[in-house]
Amino acid sequence: MGNPDTLETRFSFGTLTADSFPCLPRALIGDIPRIDIQGSKDQFPDTQLKWVALGGKLFGRTRIGPVDWATVCESGLYNGHEVVVDNMRFFCRLPDISDGRPAWPGQWLDDFWATGKDSKRGVIRRLRGVAPPDPDLIWMPESVEVAKHVLVLVLEPILPDLNGLVGEKVSVVTPVGIGTAVLQEVSDYDIMLDGYTGKLDNAWSKAVVAKTVLQRVAVVNIGKC
């Protein structure tokens, strides 16, 4: 069986920061840094976070740290918090075991911080020797106060009123990446864009004369440029 991770469409979005400064994911500075996400910055490519869009959410594909639980709490990730990335709003949180397989590619072996049934401190762990597509992820409580584990993030989109963006140049996140365009029309089922710059998939997009029509189910998030 081939590597299932290669079938994912991953893209860069947002800058990883520690105490408000761009940072490398595996070289965090400070005892208890505040981890956050700021707007994308092409001049700092090594600090850009990788994501995959699945089920209307963005699941992190950048492994951060390892960090301790105090860093998770300092970063507002235990309960989650709102972030604005490239003028798009998201709820940023830890993975939860209920997210299932999208939270973790099949080839990752690290334990990483997550919440479980009672939102308690713990990690998601892969059961060794269980081959996909069988379930192979479990949640385990973490009782060691100073234990360090890998941190990955989940972004849940907070969509704006699309009618208020008609006529504006917007950034659009889709399952295959990010593009920009002028939003021209909005209906209950799709949106029409002029001059779209991103990748497309025929399963949820089509060209109409010189315009691009996207099904709304493919619009993960959208924001004014």
Secondary structure, 3 states (H helix, E strand, C coil): CCCHHHHCCEEEEEEEEECCEECCCCCCCCCCCCEEEECCCCCCHHHEEEEEEECCEEEECCCEEEEEHHHHHHCCCCCCEEEEECCEEEEEECCEHHHCHHHCCCCCCCCEEEECCCCCEEEEEECCCCCCCCCCEEEEECCCCCCEEEECCEEEEECCCHHHHCCCEEEEEECCEEEEEEEEEECCCEEEEECCCCCCCCCCEEEECCEEEEEHHHCCEEEEC
